[in-house]
Structures are given as structure tokens and as C-alpha cells.
Amino acid sequence: MKIIKIGRDTNSTILLDHEMISRHHAILRIYGTGKIELISMGANGTKLNGILVRPNVVYKIKRSDMISFAGKYQLD
């Protein structure tokens, strides 16, 4: 399993340097089987395909999904 940490913290895999991004904003877990999970931990919101996700809940995602962080950055 590969873990991708997203946030403002300098130890993040994907560093997003903006005051609206939490230090530890989200985690993506990518499994060898191709399964991908998103866990949001940011105070300013993470959206999956335009819908706000709840913090600390595991969401299964597909490669075609759009993820946005604090309305500032997107992963597609």
C-alpha cells in the first residue's frame, strides 16, 4: 500500500502551501489491487466530485474522481 499525505506540513507527499490548507489535510491510500481510499482531515473542507466529504471517514474513490482541497487545489 502506498500512502500519500496531502497538506501544508513539510513532510507531506503533496505539499500545498496555502493558509486555507491544513497541515495534515488529507490522506490517499493506494493499494496494490488498484483500490484507492481518501480520508479528509482538513478543517477547511475536502470535496469529492463537488460534494463535501466528512472528516475522518474513509471514502473509496476511482481514478476518474475529482478531489478538491479547501476550494483552492484539485487532483484529477
Phi, psi and omega in degrees: 000137176254132180248126178246116179265132183239129178166190181274343180297139183294344177271004179292146174292316175246108183270120178244102187269085178209143185296341178277351179265132178288158177302319177238083190277318182200163176229136170250130175247123181244121183265156179300337179282350183100350178293138180233135179235145177241134173232117179269137177230003185280144179284339184257014170092144172228135180243141176244113184054040177084357181251128180296129178263155179279143178296147175061026175246137180276125178245130174280132181233162177247161180299336181275354181288152177253127179243133176233148185240119177053025179068013185246325185229151179228145169242133176225000000 
